[in-house]
């Protein structure tokens, strides 16, 4: 059992790290939950033992020979012997059964503008109750959320929060959307499915921010309860995914195609990292793929990298690079291309592709003006792609 002093010291160590990435443990309900856990069982025994003991049975896996389990949740398809954890650190083989170690263990909860995710064509100007756990199946050297994505669940001692408590917290704050974000939400798929299906009954919508590495079966279930997905497409080269992310490109492209065929709203983000994926060839390849596979109406965001994680020596992405990427996208016919993480830039704004008027004006993550009425341009009346009500 840790003392209150030790716990508060660990929280104090945690807060600046989270604040520095925009992740904030300031949601009062979460803080209450954390503090409430001081007197509870969550701190008895070793944190990892306790977590495993309480972890619910996972989905999307099958039994394999010799007591092993084969995970099907993501493209890694980890084959785990008894006692082993997956690469995401979020699932473990416990006595021949796959358990989710992150179900009900949110470590980041905050109400953000939906533009921060970023979604620019899904309920612009809305608040999003944003929630994340720990864990990710990727190993991107330039990760902007590594404090949680590359952590293990026992690194953050939080008590179990059932899906119903999350939905009630959202409902009581009158927030219209839950965003599954911060770390990689696919690792808490079971939790996401339970929250989103319960939220949907109360008219609350769900949006996910993902690397797109999930398997097709899990994604199909997600698409039944999600309303919007933003996929990070980090490049369109296998060698880039392998060298910079320790992953493969193909599963990500498969995910994007699958979402595009569903009823779920889709947006794509490309984090442009100097020297890694900022060449004309890389950006042109990405624009060509988006235009060729998805057509002109999927919003495409080129966002600025800030030096972090294993890439502190790289500079932030120059604004000119993002402007060049946006121009390349638009010259190929992509109607909604954006510059991201550059507050006040005109590339944050939405322009009607038909009459060219500025129809949504943003600064930072906030909508200052909107001239979209019933999903149509307020000037020329033509339809604007997206979900506006
Ligand atoms: S979700 Fe985790 S355990 Fe499952 S295959 Fe992916 S990395 Fe492995």
Boltz pocket constraint, residues with backbone or C-beta under 6 A from the ligand:
constraints:
  - pocket:
      binder: B
      contacts: [[A, 71], [A, 72], [A, 73], [A, 74], [A, 75], [A, 76], [A, 77], [A, 78], [A, 85], [A, 86], [A, 87], [A, 88], [A, 89], [A, 90], [A, 91], [A, 136], [A, 137], [A, 186], [A, 187]]
      max_distance: 6.0
